Amino acid sequence: MAPDKRQAERVPMLGELHGEVMVFQPMLVRDISGGGVTVETRFPLQIDSLHDIRLTLAARSVIVKGRVVHSHISDVDQDIVVYRSGLEFVEPSAAVLGAIVEFIETVKTHRSGV
């Protein structure tokens, strides 16, 4: 029998211990503000659930926690369902909020042609 290479002992569960796994899934950002985002996904998001959202803001990437405030089916095409959900940012750090606001201002400036 090979020696146990674990640093900590694992304890078998005799009953049930439930958990959840977070998996990053693609989403399409429809709009963004300093307070939140509207996104489209191929899966429903549960109202009041919290999610870590990874946003690619031009050359920067940030992760911000968001709470789902609304979610509904926005489109059905054959066997593909698209859900539109609104998430409000939950206590974003100053650095993350600054990056989001800077990105929004850059987008607005480029759209106005200034």
Secondary structure, DSSP 8 states (H G I E B T S, - for coil): ------SS-----SS------------EEEEE-SSEEEEEESS---TT-EEEEEEEETTEEEEEEEEEEEEEEEEEETTEEEEEEEEEE-S--HHHHHHHHHHHHHHHHHHHT-
